[in-house]
Amino acid sequence: MKLVTQTPKKALKAFLKQKPLRSEIDVFKTNLIALLDKISVIEKRPKDESEEHFKKRPA
């Protein structure tokens, strides 16, 4: 077996020529919007609310 080294651009040339389906684009957009919504919810939490209380053990 002989290994041939290629640049990433050359190795992905065929992959880059494929056009995504419209349904795949729509699924990606839906998931991206859901992810961004979750991030914005996390960022809106009060700063004094943290997970530090999980680290402290009761004595």
N, C-alpha and C positions, 0 to 999 in steps of 0.2 A: 504494500500500500504506500503510495507516494503522496505526501501532503504538499499542496500548492498554496502558498500564502497569497492573499489578495487584500487589496485595500477595502475598507468598509463600503466605500462608494461603489466599487466594482462588484462586490459580493451582493449588494442589495439592489443592483440595477433592475433585475426582473421584478422584484417586489415593489419598487417605486413606480413601475409602469402600470401596476394594477390600480384601477379606479375603485374607490369604495362605493358600496351600494348605498342608495338613499336611506334605506331602512337602518343600516349600520350608523350612518351619520345622525339620524334621529335618535337612536338609542344612546349614542355618545353624548349628544346635546342634553338629553333628559337626565342622564347620570351626572353630567358635569353640573347642571343646574342644582340637582339635589345635593351634590357635594358642597357646592358654594353656599347653599342655604344652611347646611349643617355647620360650616365654618363660621358663618356670620352669627349663628345662634351661640356658638361657643365664645366668640369674641365679645358678645353683648353681656356675658355673665358679669356679675359684680366682681371687682378685683379682690375684695376681702374674702370672697368665697374661694377657698382653695382645697386641695386634697392633702394638706399637711396633717389634718387630723387622722388620716389613715395611717400615717407613719408612726404616730405616737402610741406606745403601748401603755395600757393602764398598769399602774404599779401595785 
